[in-house]
Amino acid sequence: MHDFNDKATAPLWEYQGVACRGRSRRANDAFVFYTWGHLPALIFHDCGGTILVIGWFFAFWIVVQRWILVPPASSDVVIDS
């Protein structure tokens, strides 16, 4: 089982990541709009947004599994020195 602190930390990281993802998506949409115009910005917003969301889910899952929800050390493991 994971520690309560680990379980409470994961949603906080998710919230921060979603907020940063939303801000970066809007900033990138505005950049594309002012650089190349309306149609490329619309296509980028639709396709790029979907790719960004899917990429964020996979990245968050990897980070949580590797560094946030670290399983506790078991007492039956012996490390020889």
C-alpha positions as CSV (number, residue, x, y, z in Angstrom):
1,M,0.0,0.0,0.0
2,H,1.1,3.5,-0.6
3,D,1.5,6.1,2.1
4,F,-1.3,8.6,2.7
5,N,1.1,11.4,1.9
6,D,1.9,9.9,-1.5
7,K,-1.8,9.5,-2.2
8,A,-2.6,13.1,-1.2
9,T,0.4,14.5,-3.3
10,A,-0.6,12.9,-6.6
11,P,-3.8,14.9,-7.1
12,L,-2.0,18.1,-6.2
13,W,0.6,17.4,-8.9
14,E,-2.2,16.6,-11.4
15,Y,-4.0,19.9,-10.7
16,Q,-0.7,21.9,-11.1
17,G,0.0,20.0,-14.4
18,V,-3.5,20.6,-15.8
19,A,-3.2,24.3,-15.0
20,C,0.2,24.6,-16.7
21,R,-1.0,22.5,-19.6
22,G,-4.0,24.8,-20.1
23,R,-1.9,28.0,-19.9
24,S,0.7,26.6,-22.4
25,R,-2.0,25.5,-24.8
26,R,-3.6,28.9,-24.8
27,A,-0.3,30.6,-25.3
28,N,0.7,28.3,-28.1
29,D,-2.7,28.9,-29.8
30,A,-2.3,32.6,-29.6
31,F,1.2,32.4,-31.0
32,V,0.1,30.3,-33.9
33,F,-2.9,32.6,-34.5
34,Y,-0.8,35.8,-34.6
35,T,2.0,34.2,-36.6
36,W,0.1,32.2,-39.3
37,G,-3.5,33.2,-39.0
38,H,-6.9,31.8,-38.1
39,L,-7.1,28.4,-40.0
40,P,-3.7,27.1,-38.9
41,A,-4.5,28.2,-35.3
42,L,-7.9,26.3,-35.5
43,I,-6.2,23.2,-36.8
44,F,-3.4,23.5,-34.2
45,H,-5.9,24.0,-31.4
46,D,-8.0,20.9,-32.3
47,C,-5.2,18.5,-33.2
48,G,-2.5,19.9,-31.1
49,G,-4.7,20.1,-28.1
50,T,-5.7,16.4,-28.3
51,I,-2.0,15.4,-28.7
52,L,-1.1,17.6,-25.8
53,V,-3.8,16.1,-23.5
54,I,-2.8,12.5,-24.4
55,G,0.9,13.3,-23.9
56,W,0.2,14.9,-20.6
57,F,-1.8,11.8,-19.3
58,F,1.1,9.5,-20.3
59,A,3.7,11.8,-18.8
60,F,1.8,12.2,-15.6
61,W,1.3,8.5,-15.3
62,I,5.0,7.8,-15.7
63,V,6.0,10.5,-13.2
64,V,3.5,9.3,-10.6
65,Q,4.5,5.6,-11.0
66,R,8.2,6.3,-10.8
67,W,8.6,9.1,-8.2
68,I,5.4,9.9,-6.4
69,L,3.8,6.6,-5.6
70,V,6.9,4.7,-4.7
71,P,6.1,1.4,-3.0
72,P,7.3,1.2,0.6
73,A,10.4,-0.9,1.1
74,S,9.6,-4.4,2.4
75,S,11.3,-5.9,5.4
76,D,12.1,-9.2,3.7
77,V,14.6,-7.7,1.3
78,V,18.2,-8.2,2.4
79,I,21.0,-6.1,0.9
80,D,24.5,-7.5,1.2
81,S,27.2,-5.0,1.8
